[in-house]
Amino acid sequence: MSSSYLPAADADFSAWARNFTARVAKHWEDWGLTQDEFETLVQKQWAWDAAFSAHAAAQAAAASARQAKDDAHREYETAIRSLVRRLQASTAVTDTQRQGMGITVRDHSPTPAGPPATRPVATLDTSQRLRHVIHFRDEGSPTSKARPAGVMGCEIWVKIGAEPADPSELSFLALDTSTPYTVDYPGSEAGENAHYVLRWVSTRGEKGPWSATVSATVGA
């Protein structure tokens, strides 16, 4: 389907229509048009020019008004923030007054975060003889090495031999504050299976849930 010969954009349409009307003005009699038809066209051009000019002026005024509004907002906000910093630091202002003003009321006795709710996810690197390198991430942010908020570190527990059926069979290995953790085994344990289970520990000493068991053979 062919596109319209009339430009869609207002400015382009205005230029096209002016050219069209100017050419009709030269030849309307030759082309068999009536004077009424020609005068109607000219009147429509005048009406369009007036409306288009008013619209352009309104747009320019709106842009100017918006810039003035944005500038006033920025300056007003800067003044407010400066004053709020003073009021927050003042011992003469009560928390009730801060609440009434709608500014932040600081929590002077924060609620304890509670025990960790998520579990570590562990992976093992067994590429070196008699060594396991334990990498751990939080299940809630597996692409980050960061500990969850309020967590001091990761407890690592292990059992050598058969896979543990219960946490009571595990032996404490380490409390590590950053991943990874490296375990070196004596030659006497080469060929044994090592099973690791981990859990987060909060800064208040509270324990999180156990991770899934990850296992690997101690390479000879």
C-alpha positions in Angstrom: 0.0 0.0 0.0 1.4 3.4 -1.0 2.0 6.0 1.6 0.1 9.4 1.7 1.6 12.2 -0.3 0.8 14.5 2.6 3.6 14.7 5.2 2.6 13.5 8.7 4.8 15.9 10.8 3.2 19.3 11.3 6.2 21.3 10.2 6.6 19.2 7.1 2.9 19.4 6.3 3.0 23.2 6.7 5.9 23.6 4.2 4.2 21.2 1.8 0.8 22.9 2.0 2.3 26.4 1.6 4.0 25.3 -1.6 0.8 23.6 -2.8 -1.4 26.7 -2.2 1.2 29.0 -3.8 1.1 26.9 -7.0 -2.7 26.8 -7.0 -2.7 30.6 -6.7 -0.8 30.9 -10.0 -2.9 28.5 -12.1 -6.4 28.0 -10.5 -8.1 29.7 -13.4 -6.1 27.7 -16.0 -7.0 24.5 -14.2 -10.7 25.2 -14.2 -11.1 25.9 -10.5 -13.7 28.4 -9.3 -12.8 31.6 -7.3 -14.8 30.2 -4.4 -12.7 27.1 -4.3 -9.5 29.1 -4.5 -10.5 31.5 -1.7 -11.7 28.6 0.5 -8.2 27.1 0.2 -6.5 30.4 1.1 -8.8 30.8 4.1 -7.9 27.3 5.3 -4.2 28.2 5.0 -4.7 31.3 7.1 -6.6 29.3 9.8 -3.9 26.6 9.8 -1.0 29.1 10.0 -2.7 30.8 13.0 -3.4 27.5 14.8 0.1 26.1 14.1 1.8 29.3 15.3 -0.3 29.3 18.5 0.6 25.6 19.1 4.3 26.2 18.6 4.2 29.1 21.0 2.3 27.1 23.6 4.8 24.3 23.3 7.7 26.7 23.9 5.9 28.2 26.8 5.2 24.8 28.3 8.9 23.8 28.0 10.0 27.1 29.6 7.4 26.6 32.4 8.6 23.0 33.0 12.3 24.1 33.2 11.3 26.8 35.7 9.3 24.3 37.7 12.3 21.8 37.7 14.7 24.5 38.8 12.4 25.7 41.6 11.9 22.1 42.8 15.7 21.4 42.9 16.4 24.6 44.8 13.5 24.0 47.2 14.6 20.4 47.8 18.2 21.5 48.5 17.0 24.0 51.1 14.7 21.4 52.7 17.5 18.8 52.9 19.9 21.3 54.4 17.4 22.2 57.1 16.5 18.6 57.8 20.1 17.8 58.5 20.2 20.5 61.1 16.9 19.4 62.6 18.0 15.7 62.8 21.2 16.7 64.6 19.3 19.0 67.1 18.5 17.7 70.5 15.7 20.4 70.7 13.6 18.5 68.1 11.6 15.5 69.5 10.8 12.4 67.5 7.1 13.3 67.7 7.9 16.6 66.0 10.0 14.8 63.4 7.1 12.5 62.7 4.7 15.4 62.4 7.1 17.1 59.8 7.2 13.8 57.8 11.0 13.3 58.1 12.8 10.2 59.1 12.5 9.1 62.8 15.6 7.2 63.6 15.2 3.8 65.3 17.2 4.1 68.5 16.7 0.4 69.4 16.8 -1.6 66.2 15.1 -4.9 66.1 17.5 -7.9 66.0 17.8 -9.4 62.6 17.2 -12.9 63.8 18.9 -16.1 62.7 19.9 -16.5 59.0 17.0 -17.6 56.9 18.9 -18.8 53.8 21.4 -21.6 53.3 25.0 -21.7 51.8 25.4 -23.4 48.5 28.8 -25.3 48.3 30.9 -26.5 45.4 34.1 -28.4 45.6 37.4 -28.1 43.7 39.2 -31.4 43.9 41.8 -30.7 41.2 44.8 -30.9 43.6 46.1 -34.1 45.3 45.0 -34.4 49.0 43.2 -31.1 48.9 39.6 -29.9 48.7 38.8 -26.3 48.1 35.2 -25.4 49.3 33.5 -22.5 47.6 30.3 -21.2 49.1 27.7 -18.7 48.1 24.3 -17.8 49.5 21.3 -19.4 47.8 19.6 -16.0 47.6 22.5 -14.5 45.7 24.4 -17.3 44.0 26.4 -15.0 41.7 27.9 -12.9 44.6 30.5 -13.8 47.1 29.0 -11.5 49.7 27.6 -13.0 52.9 23.9 -12.3 53.7 23.2 -9.2 55.9 23.9 -9.9 59.6 26.0 -13.0 58.9 29.4 -13.3 60.6 30.6 -16.4 58.6 29.9 -19.9 57.4 30.3 -23.0 59.6 31.8 -25.9 57.7 31.2 -29.5 59.0 32.5 -32.7 57.6 32.2 -36.5 57.9 34.8 -38.9 56.4 33.5 -42.2 55.2 29.8 -42.9 54.7 27.4 -40.1 54.0 25.9 -38.7 57.2 22.3 -39.5 58.0 22.1 -36.9 60.7 24.0 -33.7 61.7 25.1 -35.4 64.9 27.5 -37.5 62.8 29.4 -34.4 61.6 32.6 -33.0 62.9 33.2 -29.2 63.1 35.8 -28.2 60.6 35.9 -24.4 60.5 34.1 -21.0 60.8 35.1 -19.2 57.6 34.3 -15.5 57.0 35.0 -15.5 53.3 34.9 -18.0 50.5 36.7 -20.3 49.6 38.0 -22.6 52.4 40.8 -25.1 51.8 41.1 -28.5 53.5 44.4 -30.4 53.3 44.3 -34.2 54.1 47.1 -36.5 55.2 48.1 -39.3 52.8 46.4 -41.8 55.1 43.0 -40.4 54.1 43.6 -40.6 50.3 40.7 -42.4 48.6 38.3 -41.7 51.4 35.0 -39.9 50.8 34.5 -36.5 52.5 31.0 -35.1 53.0 30.5 -31.5 53.8 27.5 -29.6 55.3 27.5 -25.9 55.8 25.4 -23.3 57.6 25.5 -19.5 58.1 26.1 -18.0 61.6 24.9 -14.5 62.5 26.9 -11.9 64.3 24.8 -12.8 67.3 25.9 -16.4 67.1 22.5 -17.7 65.7 22.6 -20.6 63.3 20.9 -20.8 60.0 19.5 -23.9 58.2 21.9 -26.7 57.0 23.0 -26.7 53.4 22.7 -29.7 51.1 25.5 -32.3 51.5 28.3 -32.0 49.0 30.7 -34.9 48.7 34.0 -35.8 47.0 36.8 -38.3 47.2 40.2 -37.3 48.6 42.5 -37.6 45.6 45.6 -39.6 46.0 
